[in-house]
């Protein structure tokens, strides 16, 4: 099967919109979480480097943000429940191709600004 997809070799890392440099101004005042943001930004860079390093081997790399989920970490105010997040991410993963190699997407498949 030619091209990249999750039906072949793929690395899909769980990131967060909090790892987006562009989102800091909108989100910092209500959730600073500096060390969490730094760890996600580092994961994002690692994923992009992997996408470039292993492109020749057709290994797909992508980052997914699960959304603001009602969990112990996300809190009761979360926008979605766990099944919606997981179902969305599974759908996105199943649709990934080489066009999304190195992409940063939410659970609906929408790009997240870097």
Buried (B, 14 or more C-beta within 10 A) or exposed (E): EEEBBBEEEBBBBEBBBBBBEEBBEEBEEEEEEEEBBEBBBEBBEBBBEBBEEBBEEBBBBBBBBBBBBBEEEBEEEBEBEBEBBBEBBEEBBEEBEBEBBBBBBBBBBEEBEE
